[in-house]
Amino acid sequence: MSLARPYEIVAPLTVCEELRAPPRRDRRQLEEFLFRLTRPPSLPRDFESPAEDERSHQAKIVGNWLISYWPDHAAREIRLTGCERIE
């Protein structure tokens, strides 16, 4: 029995920069969430919202951060679309 290949995280540079900005403790939480999201990407989301590209974007609150993404199952990728600090 072979294990399914994990999904890859794909993000624009602006989202990558946001992911590097949090304090170390928050970064660990975010990294753990992203790692779990790739194996397989079926974590429960907090909500879903339509975007301009007509895809349904998923969002998850991780600590003080809101992560938005959509899974591209055909390419086995998780497309990050946003990362922002929330209060």
C-alpha positions as CSV (number, residue, x, y, z in Angstrom):
1,M,0.0,0.0,0.0
2,S,1.5,3.4,-1.0
3,L,0.7,6.6,0.9
4,A,-0.7,9.5,-1.1
5,R,1.8,12.1,-2.0
6,P,1.4,15.2,0.1
7,Y,0.1,18.4,-1.4
8,E,2.5,21.3,-2.0
9,I,1.9,24.8,-0.6
10,V,1.9,27.5,-3.3
11,A,1.8,31.2,-2.3
12,P,2.5,34.6,-3.8
13,L,5.4,36.5,-2.4
14,T,3.1,38.9,-0.5
15,V,1.6,36.0,1.5
16,C,5.1,34.5,2.1
17,E,6.2,37.8,3.6
18,E,3.1,37.9,5.9
19,L,3.9,34.3,7.1
20,R,7.4,35.4,8.1
21,A,6.2,38.5,10.0
22,P,4.6,36.8,13.1
23,P,6.4,36.2,16.4
24,R,8.1,32.8,16.7
25,R,5.3,31.3,18.8
26,D,2.7,32.3,16.2
27,R,4.9,31.2,13.3
28,R,5.1,27.7,14.8
29,Q,1.3,27.5,15.0
30,L,1.0,28.6,11.4
31,E,3.7,26.2,10.2
32,E,2.0,23.3,12.0
33,F,-1.3,24.2,10.4
34,L,0.2,24.4,6.9
35,F,2.0,21.1,7.4
36,R,-1.2,19.3,8.4
37,L,-3.1,21.0,5.6
38,T,-0.8,19.2,3.1
39,R,-1.5,15.7,4.4
40,P,-4.3,15.6,3.0
41,P,-5.9,19.0,2.8
42,S,-9.1,18.1,4.5
43,L,-8.9,20.0,7.8
44,P,-12.2,21.6,8.8
45,R,-12.3,25.2,7.8
46,D,-13.9,27.9,9.8
47,F,-15.7,29.4,6.8
48,E,-15.8,29.5,3.1
49,S,-16.3,32.5,0.8
50,P,-16.5,33.1,-2.9
51,A,-13.7,35.2,-4.5
52,E,-13.3,37.2,-7.7
53,D,-11.9,34.1,-9.4
54,E,-15.3,32.4,-8.8
55,R,-13.6,29.7,-6.6
56,S,-14.7,29.0,-3.2
57,H,-11.9,30.1,-0.9
58,Q,-11.6,28.4,2.5
59,A,-10.4,30.2,5.6
60,K,-9.1,29.0,9.0
61,I,-8.3,31.0,12.1
62,V,-5.0,29.9,13.5
63,G,-4.2,31.7,16.8
64,N,-4.4,35.4,15.9
65,W,-4.1,34.8,12.2
66,L,-6.6,34.2,9.4
67,I,-5.3,32.0,6.6
68,S,-7.3,31.8,3.3
69,Y,-6.6,29.2,0.6
70,W,-8.1,26.9,-1.9
71,P,-7.1,23.3,-2.7
72,D,-6.2,22.5,-6.3
73,H,-6.8,18.8,-6.2
74,A,-5.7,18.2,-9.8
75,A,-2.3,19.7,-9.2
76,R,-2.1,18.4,-5.6
77,E,-1.5,22.0,-4.3
78,I,-2.8,24.2,-1.6
79,R,-3.0,27.8,-3.0
80,L,-2.6,30.3,-0.2
81,T,-4.5,33.5,-1.0
82,G,-4.1,35.5,2.3
83,C,-2.6,35.7,5.7
84,E,-3.6,38.4,8.0
85,R,-3.4,39.2,11.7
86,I,-6.8,39.4,13.5
87,E,-7.7,40.8,16.9
